[in-house]
Amino acid sequence: MIRSLKQRQASSCAPANPGGLRLNGIVYYYYIEGERNFDPLSRGMVDHADIDIVLRDMSGPRPLVIYRLRH
């Protein structure tokens, strides 16, 4: 999953699907800091208190944050 997201980040393709990525029954979302993003957090549909950050990857040109919604 991380490799796929990094490839998307590197290729500057369209942002993440606003519906997220379902993996093993869990929906994950991501955003790239400093970019225009369309995930629920970036659009203001949820608050930081409503999410669990799964990964913050600092290895690329801009931080990539992967999260899931709290239930």
N, C-alpha and C positions, 0 to 999 in steps of 0.2 A: 504494500500500500504506500509506504513512504517513497519508494523509488518512483512509483507512478506520479505521485504529487510533485516530486522534485523535477521530473521530466516535464510536467505541465508548467512548473514555475520557470524552468530554463527556456522553454520554447515560447514563453509569453502568449500562450493560447488563452482562450476565454476562461473566466473565473470558474470556480467550483459550481457545480449544479446546486442551486438553492435548496434542493431536496436532500442534499447530502449523499453519502456513500454508505450503503448498508453492508455490513460485514459481520457474519455470525449473529445476526439478529440485532445488532447495535448500529445506530446511524451516527456516522462521523461527519463533521463539517470541518472546513479549514478556511483560513484567510492568510493573506500575505501582508505583513505590516507595511504601510506606506503605499499600498496599491488600492485601487477601487475594487471592492469585494461585494459579493451578493449573498453571502451566508446570512443566517438569521441574526447573529450577533451584530454583524456590520450594518445590517438594515434596521437595527433597533427593535427587532421583534422579540428578543430575549435580552436579559441583563446578565452581567458577569456573574451574579449570584445564582443564575440558572444553569451554569455550565460547569463541566469538569474538564480542565485542560489535560489532554492525554500526552501531548508532545509539543515542545517548542524547539524547532530546529534552527540553529544559528549558523549552519554551514554554508548557506547560499548567500546571494547578494543582499537578500532581505529576509528577516525572520519569517518562518512558516509555522503557523500555530494550528494544531489539530485538536479538536474538542468534541465532546458529546454533551447532549442535554441531560441535566439531572432529572430524575423521575420522582 
